[in-house]
Amino acid sequence: LRAGREIPKRKHLTRVYLHARCSPFWSLRPVQRSRTRGVKYGRERSNLVRQERHRASAVRQIEYVPASALKPNPRNPRTHSEKQIDQLVRSVLEFGLTLPLLVDGDNTIVKGNAVFAALKQLGLDSIPVLRVDHLNPAQLRAYVIADNRTALNAGWDVEILKEDFEAILDTEIDVTITGFRLRRDRPDRQFR
């Protein structure tokens, strides 16, 4: 194989060989093409490959940050009631904190403002975070909206949900910790 040779594998997956003797670097995005010259070569290609490598290596390390150093997002479009914060407190006490918060380079919370409020009520000293400092301000704003909205676009498989609740009811776990309420007045629509 020659250095810089491109071997298409699938529609949106391209393998780029950086050197003849190194292993392939898999890119999740196709190599950008110039309208006049086709595939970019030389320095342009190595810059593209470097950018793609940086995007692919965006796996971040979890850090533990003091709670006093974190700042809630003043531009968070979602509102959180005291009832929801109490549900999150109960959830963290029952299940533990299962996901880190996302923060930008200034320790402003990007994702997890409600969880942060719950953790403050619990008095945690250090909080696990992932930094998303590779996003620019416009991308951060778009991510906050997308993260909140895409969760609302999901539906429920009612049969699976019913089976899960039946299994939960056989244990000592309080069903309301899931955010659903048990309806005793209508057995045909037991949960809402």
Secondary structure, DSSP 8 states (H G I E B T S, - for coil): --TT-EEEEETTEEEE-SSTTS--EEESS---EETTTEE--HHHHHHHHHHHHHHHT-----EEEEGGG-B--TT------HHHHHHHHHHHHHH---S-EEE-TT-BEEE-HHHHHHHHHHT-SEEEEEE-TTS-HHHHHHHHHHHHHHHHT----HHHHHHHHHHHHTSS--GGGGT--B-SS-GGG-B-
